[in-house]
Amino acid sequence: FSTFSLIWRLVMLERDIESRSRKRAETKGWRMMKFISPGHAFVPDDIVMAPIPLWLQPVIAGYFRFIEFKRTGAKPTEPQKREHERLRAMGFTVEVVDSVEAADRVFDDMEDRL
């Protein structure tokens, strides 16, 4: 190896490390999603999710949910529905919330599972 080639292999850019990691996650049937949280500086870059075994799904649902907030009466778009189904197929709970009362029901259900 040339010196440049050796250094390139030792010092990789963040995007290249992330890209290779994403490919590895995908080969395992996992999902890797960019994590962006406006108003919260210094959050991690990504969330990596492996499918949840059936027996663990009720436990995980007590601690972690995906929530899609919509205006009252609105429904998810077709692309959103597809993404929700992908996450559900991995065993994650995805809620569509269009009111404060619906959000309260989600939180009450989570609390009941703890």
Buried (B, 14 or more C-beta within 10 A) or exposed (E): EEEEEEEEEEEEEEEEEBEEBBEEBEEEEBBBBEEEEEEEEEEEEBEBBEBBEEEEBEEBBBEEBBEBEBEEEEEBEEEBBEBBEEBEEBBBBBBBBBEEEBBEEBEEBBEEEE
